[in-house]
Amino acid sequence: MKKMKLFCGILIGLMIFSSCSNDDDSNSDSNSIVGTWKAIKEVDVCSTGNEDVYDFDSCEQTGRTIFSENGTLSITEYDLENGNCEQYYSAIGTWSLSGNNLTVTTEGETNNPTFFELSNNVLRIGYYDADPNDPCDGGNLPSHYYTEFVRVE
């Protein structure tokens, strides 16, 4: 009887371990910064927890940020000027990512955003900020702000 219990225990253990899969999809495409992204909104997260959201219009969403596998970066941004959607910013640079620490260098200037989230083809990049000249939520200090991107390729 002891041998039967031991055999059943081993069998159940093997079934449990063999049925488990690795849910770590950190190398999957949906959780990789490599790709083409479009900015869809800018969000100020207030110290109260409320959010001030600015949704980008269709012209602004024409812009693209491209993170290439070789560590290069391309940014183009558009805005409405006199009723026309025109490119107003373009930059080429480099990027690196170590954990949640993103480093971006464009036009000889290196930036390290202090707010970075990447999940399910949504990328949020921003900074923790407490600028008293930029009130949030009716005069409260902002906690942080970010631009939200969605993957397009």
N, C-alpha and C positions, 0 to 999 in steps of 0.2 A: 504494500500500500504506500509506503514511504517513497519507493521508487516511482510509482505512478504520480504522486503529488509533485515530486521533483521534476519528472519529465514534463508534466503539465505546466509547471512554473517556468521551466526553461522554454517550452514551446510558446507560452503567452509572452514571455519576455522577448523572444525573437520576433514574434509578430508585431509587438509594439515598436521595437527598434527598426524593423524593416519597413513599417508603414510610415514612419516619420520622414518628412522631406525637409530639405534645406529651404526655409522661407526667406533666406537672406538674398534679396534681389538687388543688392547694391551694385551689381555689375550689369543689371538689365538696362535696356535703353531708356525706360521710363524714369530711372533714377540716376541718369548720367547727365552731366551738364553739357556734354558734347552734343551739338545740334544747332538748329536755327530757332530762335525765339522771337516772339513779338510781345511788346509791352501792351498790357490791356488796362492797367490802372495804377494809380499811386495812392498809397494809404498812409495817413498819419494816425498812429495809434497813440491815443491820449493817455495821460497819467491816470485818468479816471477809468480807463478800460474801453471807453468809446472810441470809435474810429471815424475819421473824416476821410471820405473816399472820393477821389476824382477819377471818373471813368474816361479813358482816352477815346477820342472820336475816331471815326474810320480813317481819317487822314493820318493821325498820330499812330494808329495801329499798322500803317504801311511800313513803318520802320522795322529794322531787324537787327538783332544782336546774334552773331554767329560765333560759337565757341568750337574751334576745330580741334581734332585729336592731337595735332602736333603742337598745341599750346598757343596758337595764334588766335586773334580776336578781331572781329570786324563789327563796327557799329554804324548804323545809319538811322537818322531820326528825321521825321517830317512834321510840318506844322502848316496850318492854313495861313496864307499870306494873301490878302486882298481877294479872297474867295478861291485861291488856287492852292492845291496841296503841293508844297515845295520842300525839298530836302534842305534842312538848315544845319545839319551836323553830320560829319562823317569822320571816322577814326579807325586806324589799324593799330593793333597792339599785341600784347601777349597776356596770357593768363596762366595761373596755376592754382590748384586746389589741394589743400592738405586738411583732411577732415572737413570741418565747417569753416576753414579759414581760406577765403578766396583772395587772391592777389591779382589785380588788373593793372597793367601798365599801358598807357596810351599817351602819345605826344610827349614822351619823356617823363611823365608824371605817374607815380605808383600810388594806387589806392587800395586800401584794405577795408572793404565793407565790414561793418561790425554786426550786421544782421544778415543771415544767409539761411534759407530753407529751400530744400529741393525734395519734392514728393509728387509722384504720379503726374509727371509732365507739367508741373507747375513750379516755377522758380520765383523766389522772392529774394531780392537783394536790396539792402538799405543800410541805415546807420541808426545807432542809438543817439538820441539828440534831446537836449533840454534847452533849446534856444528860447530865451524869454521874449525875443522879438518876433517869434513865430507862434502866436498863441493857438491853442488847439481846444476844441470843444468848449467854446464860450470863454476863453481866457486862461484855461488850464495849460500846464506845460505838456508838450508832447513827450512820450516815452521813447518812441522810435518811429521811423518811417521807412517805407520800402516801396519799390516798384515791383509789381507782379507781372510775370511773363508767362505765356503758354507756349509750349513747343509746337512749331509748325512743320518741322522736318526732323 
